[in-house]
Amino acid sequence: MRTSLAVLLALVLAVAGCAREPPPPAPAAKPAPTVFDPLVQSEDRARAVERTVQEQDAAARRQIAAAEGAAPEAQR
């Protein structure tokens, strides 16, 4: 009798333990501000400016190359 009660209790605990759903994931919290945030923001702005300058440089180089390619044909 005790053995069957122990087996029954173990089965009930196993089923109860498996039936529980995992808790939902915690929402991603914004990290707390630090003393380095202004520096990081300055670096991000500098990278954005550098990207803009490089894009403008590439566009100017393409225009120059197109103008140089078109200039000999215009002289004919």
Backbone hydrogen bonds in HBPLUS format (Angstrom, degrees):
<---DONOR---> <-ACCEPTOR-->    atom                        ^
c    i                          cat <-CA-CA->   ^        H-A-AA   ^      H-
h    n   atom  resd res      DA  || num        DHA   H-A  angle D-A-AA Bond
n    s   type  num  typ     dist DA aas  dist angle  dist       angle   num
A0005-LEU N   A0001-MET O   2.99 MM   4  6.20 153.4  2.06 146.9 154.9     1
A0006-ALA N   A0002-ARG O   2.93 MM   4  6.07 152.6  2.00 142.6 149.8     2
A0007-VAL N   A0003-THR O   2.91 MM   4  6.14 157.2  1.96 150.0 156.3     3
A0008-LEU N   A0004-SER O   2.86 MM   4  5.96 159.5  1.90 144.0 150.1     4
A0009-LEU N   A0005-LEU O   2.88 MM   4  6.00 159.0  1.93 144.6 150.6     5
A0010-ALA N   A0006-ALA O   2.91 MM   4  6.08 154.5  1.98 143.0 150.2     6
A0011-LEU N   A0007-VAL O   2.90 MM   4  6.15 156.0  1.96 149.0 155.4     7
A0012-VAL N   A0008-LEU O   2.94 MM   4  6.17 161.0  1.97 151.1 156.1     8
A0013-LEU N   A0009-LEU O   2.98 MM   4  6.16 162.3  2.02 148.4 153.2     9
A0014-ALA N   A0010-ALA O   2.93 MM   4  6.07 152.1  2.01 143.6 151.7    10
A0015-VAL N   A0011-LEU O   2.94 MM   4  6.14 163.6  1.97 152.5 156.2    11
A0016-ALA N   A0012-VAL O   2.92 MM   4  6.03 160.3  1.95 147.9 154.1    12
A0017-GLY N   A0013-LEU O   2.89 MM   4  5.94 148.4  1.99 141.0 149.5    13
A0018-CYS N   A0014-ALA O   3.05 MM   4  6.20 146.0  2.17 142.6 151.0    14
A0019-ALA N   A0015-VAL O   3.02 MM   4  6.04 141.0  2.18 146.2 155.5    15
A0037-ASP N   A0034-THR O   3.38 MM   3  5.61 168.4  2.39 107.4 110.8    16
A0039-LEU N   A0036-PHE O   3.07 MM   3  5.27 117.9  2.47 102.9 118.2    17
A0040-VAL N   A0036-PHE O   2.95 MM   4  6.24 158.2  2.00 158.4 165.4    18
A0041-GLN N   A0037-ASP O   2.90 MM   4  6.09 160.0  1.94 155.5 161.0    19
A0042-SER N   A0038-PRO O   2.97 MM   4  6.15 149.7  2.06 140.1 148.2    20
A0043-GLU N   A0039-LEU O   3.00 MM   4  6.29 155.1  2.06 146.4 152.8    21
A0044-ASP N   A0040-VAL O   2.94 MM   4  6.21 156.1  2.00 147.9 154.6    22
A0045-ARG N   A0041-GLN O   2.96 MM   4  6.21 158.2  2.01 148.1 153.5    23
A0046-ALA N   A0042-SER O   2.92 MM   4  6.13 156.6  1.97 146.9 153.8    24
A0047-ARG N   A0043-GLU O   2.89 MM   4  6.15 153.9  1.96 149.3 156.1    25
A0048-ALA N   A0044-ASP O   3.02 MM   4  6.27 153.0  2.10 144.8 152.0    26
A0049-VAL N   A0045-ARG O   2.93 MM   4  6.21 156.8  1.98 150.9 156.9    27
A0050-GLU N   A0046-ALA O   2.91 MM   4  6.10 161.4  1.95 148.1 153.5    28
A0051-ARG N   A0047-ARG O   2.93 MM   4  6.12 156.5  1.98 146.4 152.5    29
A0052-THR N   A0048-ALA O   3.03 MM   4  6.27 155.9  2.08 144.9 151.2    30
A0053-VAL N   A0049-VAL O   2.89 MM   4  6.16 161.4  1.92 154.9 159.9    31
A0054-GLN N   A0050-GLU O   2.91 MM   4  6.11 160.5  1.95 150.7 156.0    32
A0055-GLU N   A0051-ARG O   2.96 MM   4  6.17 154.2  2.02 145.9 152.9    33
A0056-GLN N   A0052-THR O   2.95 MM   4  6.19 159.5  1.99 151.0 156.4    34
A0057-ASP N   A0053-VAL O   2.88 MM   4  6.07 154.1  1.94 147.6 155.2    35
A0058-ALA N   A0054-GLN O   2.91 MM   4  6.11 159.2  1.96 146.7 152.0    36
A0059-ALA N   A0055-GLU O   2.97 MM   4  6.19 155.7  2.03 145.4 152.1    37
A0060-ALA N   A0056-GLN O   2.92 MM   4  6.13 157.2  1.97 147.5 153.5    38
A0061-ARG N   A0057-ASP O   2.89 MM   4  6.12 159.0  1.93 151.0 156.9    39
A0062-ARG N   A0058-ALA O   2.96 MM   4  6.20 151.8  2.05 144.7 152.3    40
A0063-GLN N   A0059-ALA O   3.02 MM   4  6.27 156.0  2.08 146.7 153.1    41
A0064-ILE N   A0060-ALA O   2.91 MM   4  6.16 156.6  1.96 149.7 156.3    42
A0065-ALA N   A0061-ARG O   2.89 MM   4  6.06 163.6  1.92 148.2 152.8    43
A0066-ALA N   A0062-ARG O   2.88 MM   4  6.04 155.3  1.94 146.0 153.1    44
A0067-ALA N   A0063-GLN O   2.85 MM   4  6.04 153.1  1.92 144.7 152.4    45
A0068-GLU N   A0064-ILE O   2.84 MM   4  6.05 156.7  1.89 152.4 158.7    46
A0069-GLY N   A0065-ALA O   2.96 MM   4  6.07 149.3  2.06 140.8 149.3    47
A0070-ALA N   A0066-ALA O   3.00 MM   4  6.13 140.4  2.16 139.3 149.4    48
A0071-ALA N   A0067-ALA O   2.93 MM   4  5.96 138.9  2.10 143.1 153.2    49
A0074-ALA N   A0070-ALA O   3.16 MM   4  6.39 143.8  2.30 148.2 158.4    50
A0074-ALA N   A0071-ALA O   3.17 MM   3  5.17 125.5  2.48  97.4 111.1    51
A0075-GLN N   A0071-ALA O   3.30 MM   4  6.55 139.1  2.48 147.4 157.2    52
